[in-house]
Amino acid sequence: MNEISQIVAEHLKILGPLDYFTLGVNFFILVFSKKFANHYGGIKDENRSRIRLRILHCGNFLLFATYLVAVVFEFRLAVSFSQTFLVILASYLLIHFVEAVILQKYGKTRTIEEVTRTTETHTSRTLELVVCAIIFCIATVLLINIWGFEDWLQTTSVLGFLALFVFATKEYWAGDFLSGIILIGQGRIERGDVIIVKEDGISGIVLQINGLQTIIRDLVDGHDIILPNYKLRQSRVDILKTDLRRGVRNHVDFMIGYGTASDKVNAFLLEVWEKAVATGLVHKDVNAVIALKESGDHGNRWRVSYTLKSPHRLIETKNAIRKAAYDLQEKHGIELATPSTIRFPDGHFPKADEQA
């Protein structure tokens, strides 16, 4: 036992600055990793906090194990592995530490489905991308120097292969990646926003905008929809938020036949709006707007516009208005059935036995 202690003590005497730095990183991670993970979880997501804490512990163990082998047995390969783990782990810690700091300073606290979280803004996302790119470049240069690939990277064959790979795969990622950068940089679409993509029949809450895709939670079924970023750039996207004092407006259309007077339709739709206000889904301080939008072959398209209390309850509000219209049609003598444009000489529709 004494001999082992002497051997270890002799090896520890030859420790250099990098060795002490490695030990310091190990000790730092061991002591403060849980605090960092809990801090990150309090800002963003508790589940992701636990996962990242496990990753930190595993990375710390691998770094310490390779370092111990390198020092005790003086293995050059183990030293390279130890330094590699050190660079990767330090980059991992730095990225998430900076991400938490930027999010806390430039993020926006909002409640999504009764859960309060600090969400990204276009400023925080842009800063995170820039910082991650810088850290990634620095880490790549350090790894190249650790493994002695400086001369290898200078050969035209390697650079040519990398260029060919990027060029051959650009159709699969470049459009989505650039679209993601533009969406994040513009800051018009953020996490928690309710959007409508009419071309794809999507009405949902934006959960996350990644580098290549956007995740949307459908308001109707509650499913998570993964949409390529380029679709949001090429399609019409209605964002249910506004800076106007009147709030977020929406509407429901009804087809009503030509035989109904306009005053009667106005009274009908106004009572429909009042019944929707009673449900607590529509703002009562902003009056409804009732208008005749189109006179077509099959009837008139009337529209009742209202102000949403919560864009997240868009579908529920539309359903409440349609139900109110259905319940009130008999009271006002208005039919919501599709108006018929067929006319018969005697002025009435033939019955089933007459058609036969």
Secondary structure, DSSP 4 states (H G I P E B T S, - for coil): -HHHHHHHHHHHTT--HHHHHHHHHHHHHHHHHHHHHHHHHHHS-HHHHHHHHHHHHHHHHHHHHHHHHHHHH--HHHHHHHHHHHHHHHHHHHHHHHHHHHHHHH-EEEEETTEEEEE--HHHHHHHHHHHHHHHHHHHHHHHHHTT-HHHHTSHHHHHHHHHHHHHHHHHHHHHHHHHHHHHHH-SS-TT-EEEEGGGTEEEEEEEE-SSEEEEEETTT--EEEEEHHHHHHS-EEE---SSTT--EEEEEEEE-TTS-HHHHHHHHHHHHHHHHHTTSB-SSS--EEEEEEEETTEEEEEEEEEBS-GGGHHHHHHHHHHHHHHHHHHHT---SPPP----TTSSPPPHHHH-
